[in-house]
């Protein structure tokens, strides 16, 4: 079985309870090594959703700034 790698990208910058580098919560980061593969897959799915949401939010913000600037 292949190990599931951490999504950490060594850009550890927290905003509230969320890392802006890997989009995991503090609890997810702290518990990663103890999680089952199924739990890790669930976290990775949530990370993908958070990342996509962040990209979308950033794009909307940039578009708004261009219109007002």
Secondary structure, DSSP 8 states (H G I E B T S, - for coil): ---------S---EETTEETTT--BHHHHHHGGG--HHHHHHHHHHHHHHHHHHHHHHHHHHHHHHHH-
